[in-house]
Amino acid sequence: MALLVTGAAGFVGMHLTERLLAQGERVVGVDVFNAYYDPALKRARAARLAAYSNFRMVEMDIADHERMAALVKEGEVRTVIHLAAQAGVRYSLQNPFAYSHSNVEGHLSVLEACRHAPGVEHLIYASSSSVYGDRPLIQAVGGGDGFREDEPAMEPVSLYAATKRSGELMSASYSRLYGMAQTGLRFFTVYGPWGRPDMAYFSFTRKILAGEPIEVFGEGRMARDFTFIDDIVDGILGVIDHPAAKGEARVFNIGDSRPVPLMQMISTLEGALGREAVKVMKPMQPGDVTATYADVSRLKALCGYDPKTPLSEGLPRFVEWYRSYYC
């Protein structure tokens, strides 16, 4: 039986799918190839996957519940990894209905498709560290504890975060109602080659190489738990190999567990590029959070998850890819 990956032409989706295909798995990919960022980058990712004979890409909107249900049922799918979503915190202030469509209607569509497909044994879906809301910077860089899955996640500061938390709650209800086995993964600032152009490290790279100033929000007093893509894929594969029980709706953090101050990230990027950035300091933007910091002890206990790539190694690897792809 196959695995189905939604958002297969996305950043995480491409890397995960490529690893699964290399292991000999049969994978069905789904992607809508929208224009939130350059569709050409998504097409280039999809072209890498198309080189595998055990891969099939279906171009469709996950919120089309009839097509989604037919695809899961007819594709003889045993595991669904649902990564497709409308990403981006700031964009959710500009186009809120895109988030309700993809992240709420789309998530519900996937749930219904899995519920009615007798072959589906496990649904894994992408959530976000944004569900934790805003936390003091000292908790991330001052020796405090990381965010834990059993902490309340009821004060989202962006619509994006609210839609991802809604997905978790919908999944919990479907597990209780229909006995579905589900695992939600709260991603913490994923970065690396083939990444998303809307992410700060990516846009900073483009601007620094072009000699343009970069805008540093929060006056630089922010921190993120930057997690390299290979470590993220390792964690997802571990969850695939250790599925939830019937009727279980569990949630795990998946991050690096080493939060890095924003100014340190910029300094590391400058070193990798060999250029200094012209920095324009800006106040905190609506919807942004001060810091993120993952406690990954639960995922480690489940599958031995152990992120190995520090930012000092991962950012140069991203820069190497960026130069080869764009320069």
C-alpha positions in Angstrom: 0.0 0.0 0.0 1.0 3.6 -0.6 1.7 6.6 1.6 0.0 9.8 0.7 1.7 13.2 1.3 -0.2 16.4 1.0 1.9 19.4 0.2 4.4 17.2 -1.6 5.8 20.0 -3.6 6.3 22.1 -0.5 9.5 22.5 1.4 9.0 19.8 4.0 6.9 17.7 1.7 9.5 17.4 -1.0 12.3 16.4 1.4 10.1 13.8 3.2 8.8 12.4 0.0 12.2 12.0 -1.5 13.4 10.1 1.5 10.4 7.8 1.4 10.9 7.1 -2.3 14.6 6.4 -1.8 13.5 3.8 0.8 11.4 2.1 -1.9 8.0 3.3 -0.6 5.2 4.0 -3.1 4.1 7.6 -2.6 1.1 9.6 -3.9 1.7 13.3 -3.7 -0.9 16.1 -3.6 -0.2 19.8 -4.2 -2.2 22.7 -5.5 0.9 24.7 -6.6 -0.6 28.1 -5.5 1.1 31.4 -5.9 1.7 32.2 -2.2 5.3 32.1 -3.2 7.0 31.4 -6.5 5.3 28.4 -8.1 8.4 27.8 -10.2 10.2 26.7 -7.0 7.4 24.2 -6.3 7.5 22.9 -9.8 11.3 22.4 -9.5 10.8 20.4 -6.3 8.1 18.3 -8.0 10.4 17.6 -10.9 12.9 16.0 -8.5 10.2 13.7 -7.3 9.0 12.9 -10.8 12.3 11.2 -11.4 11.2 8.3 -9.2 9.0 5.6 -10.8 7.3 4.9 -7.5 5.9 8.4 -7.3 2.7 10.0 -8.6 1.7 13.6 -8.2 -1.9 14.7 -8.2 -2.5 18.4 -8.6 -5.6 19.4 -6.6 -7.0 21.4 -3.7 -7.1 19.4 -0.5 -10.3 21.3 0.4 -12.1 19.5 -2.5 -13.5 16.9 -0.2 -15.0 14.7 -2.8 -11.8 14.4 -4.8 -9.7 14.0 -1.7 -11.9 11.2 -0.4 -11.8 9.4 -3.8 -8.0 9.7 -4.0 -7.4 8.3 -0.5 -9.8 5.5 -0.9 -8.8 4.5 -4.5 -5.1 4.9 -3.9 -4.8 2.0 -1.5 -3.3 4.3 1.1 -2.1 3.1 4.5 -0.6 6.3 6.0 -1.5 9.9 5.2 1.1 12.6 6.0 -0.8 15.9 5.8 1.6 18.7 5.3 -0.4 21.0 3.0 -1.4 24.3 4.6 -1.5 28.0 4.0 1.6 29.1 5.9 2.8 32.4 7.1 1.9 34.5 10.1 1.9 38.0 8.6 0.0 36.9 5.5 -2.8 35.7 7.6 -3.5 39.4 8.5 -3.8 40.2 4.8 -5.7 37.2 3.4 -7.5 35.5 6.3 -9.9 33.5 4.2 -7.0 31.6 2.6 -6.3 30.2 6.0 -9.8 29.1 6.8 -10.0 27.4 3.4 -6.7 25.5 3.5 -6.1 25.0 7.2 -9.7 24.5 8.5 -11.7 23.2 5.5 -8.6 21.5 4.1 -7.9 19.7 7.4 -11.5 18.6 7.7 -11.4 17.3 4.2 -8.4 15.2 5.0 -10.0 13.9 8.2 -13.2 12.9 6.3 -11.2 11.2 3.6 -9.2 9.1 6.1 -12.4 8.3 8.1 -14.0 6.8 5.1 -11.0 4.9 3.7 -10.7 1.5 5.5 -7.1 1.1 4.5 -5.8 4.2 6.3 -4.1 3.1 9.6 -2.5 6.4 10.7 -2.9 10.1 9.9 0.1 12.4 10.6 -0.5 16.1 10.2 1.5 19.3 10.5 0.8 21.7 13.3 2.9 24.6 14.4 4.8 26.0 17.4 2.7 29.1 16.9 -0.1 27.5 18.8 1.8 28.2 22.1 1.3 31.9 21.7 3.8 34.5 22.9 6.4 33.7 25.5 9.1 35.8 27.2 12.5 35.8 25.5 14.1 34.9 28.8 12.4 31.5 28.7 14.2 30.7 25.4 17.6 32.1 25.9 18.0 32.4 29.7 18.1 28.8 30.6 14.4 28.2 31.0 12.4 25.1 30.0 11.2 24.5 26.5 7.5 24.6 25.5 5.8 21.3 26.5 2.9 19.6 24.7 0.9 19.5 27.9 0.9 23.3 28.4 -2.3 25.2 27.5 -2.4 26.4 23.9 -5.4 28.7 24.1 -4.0 32.2 23.4 -3.0 32.3 19.7 -1.6 35.7 18.6 -2.3 35.2 14.9 -5.1 33.7 12.7 -2.5 31.3 11.3 -1.9 29.9 14.9 -5.6 29.8 15.6 -6.2 27.7 12.4 -3.4 25.2 13.3 -4.8 24.8 16.8 -8.2 24.3 15.3 -6.8 21.4 13.3 -5.5 19.8 16.4 -8.9 20.1 18.1 -10.7 18.7 15.1 -8.3 15.8 15.0 -8.9 15.0 18.7 -12.6 15.0 18.1 -12.3 12.6 15.1 -10.2 10.2 17.1 -12.7 10.1 19.9 -15.7 9.8 17.5 -14.3 7.4 15.0 -11.3 5.6 16.6 -8.8 7.2 14.2 -5.1 7.0 15.0 -3.5 10.4 14.6 -0.3 12.2 15.3 0.1 16.0 15.2 3.6 17.5 14.8 4.2 21.0 16.0 7.0 22.3 13.8 9.5 24.8 15.0 11.0 27.1 12.3 12.2 24.6 9.7 15.0 25.8 7.4 17.4 24.4 4.9 17.9 23.8 1.1 14.8 24.2 -1.1 13.2 26.2 1.7 10.3 28.7 1.7 11.2 32.2 0.2 8.9 33.9 2.8 11.0 32.8 5.7 13.4 35.4 7.2 16.6 33.5 6.6 15.7 33.0 2.9 14.6 36.6 2.2 17.6 37.9 4.2 19.9 35.9 1.9 18.4 37.3 -1.2 18.6 40.9 0.1 22.1 40.7 1.4 23.4 39.2 -1.9 21.6 42.0 -3.7 23.0 44.7 -1.5 19.6 45.6 -0.1 18.9 46.4 3.5 17.1 43.8 5.7 14.3 44.7 8.1 14.9 43.2 11.6 11.6 43.1 13.4 11.3 43.2 17.2 14.4 45.3 17.2 16.3 42.0 17.0 15.1 40.9 20.5 13.6 37.7 19.3 14.7 34.0 19.3 13.7 31.0 17.2 14.2 27.3 17.6 15.7 26.9 14.1 15.4 23.2 13.0 17.3 21.8 10.0 15.2 20.0 7.4 17.0 16.7 7.6 16.3 16.5 11.4 12.7 17.2 10.7 12.5 14.4 8.2 14.2 12.1 10.6 11.5 12.9 13.2 8.6 12.3 10.8 10.1 9.0 9.7 10.3 8.0 13.3 6.6 8.8 13.8 5.7 6.8 10.7 7.6 3.8 12.2 5.9 4.3 15.6 2.2 4.9 14.7 -0.5 6.0 17.2 -2.9 3.5 18.6 -6.5 3.2 17.4 -8.5 6.1 18.8 -5.3 8.0 19.9 -4.8 11.7 19.1 -1.3 12.6 20.2 0.7 15.7 19.6 4.5 16.1 19.6 6.9 19.0 19.4 9.4 18.6 16.6 12.2 21.1 16.8 15.9 21.5 17.5 15.6 22.4 21.2 18.4 25.0 20.9 16.8 28.4 20.4 19.0 31.0 18.7 18.7 34.8 19.1 17.7 36.5 15.9 20.8 38.7 15.8 23.0 35.5 16.2 21.2 34.0 13.2 21.9 37.1 11.1 25.5 37.0 12.2 25.8 33.3 11.2 24.2 34.1 7.8 26.6 37.0 7.2 29.5 34.7 7.9 28.2 32.1 5.4 27.6 34.7 2.8 30.8 36.5 3.4 28.9 39.8 3.5 27.6 42.1 6.2 23.9 43.0 6.1 22.6 46.6 6.2 20.1 46.3 9.1 17.0 48.4 9.5 15.6 47.8 13.0 11.8 47.6 13.2 9.2 47.1 16.0 7.5 43.8 16.5 4.9 43.0 13.9 1.3 42.0 14.7 1.0 38.2 15.0 4.7 37.6 15.7 5.9 35.9 18.8 9.0 36.8 20.8 10.5 33.3 21.1 10.0 29.6 20.4 11.7 26.8 22.2 10.8 23.1 21.8 10.9 20.5 24.5 11.3 17.4 22.4 11.6 14.8 25.2 8.3 13.1 24.2 9.3 12.6 20.6 12.8 11.4 21.7 11.1 8.8 24.0 8.9 7.6 21.2 11.4 7.1 18.4 14.8 8.3 19.6 14.5 11.7 17.9 17.8 13.5 18.2 18.4 16.6 16.0 22.0 16.8 15.1 22.4 19.9 12.9 23.3 23.2 14.6 22.5 26.5 12.9 26.2 27.0 12.3 26.2 24.0 10.0 22.7 24.2 8.6 22.8 27.8 7.4 26.0 27.4 5.3 24.3 24.3 3.7 21.3 26.5 2.8 23.6 29.2 1.4 25.4 26.6 -0.7 22.1 25.4 -2.2 20.9 29.0 -2.7 24.0 30.0 -4.7 23.7 26.9 -6.8 20.0 27.4 -7.5 19.8 31.2 -8.0 23.3 32.5 -8.8 
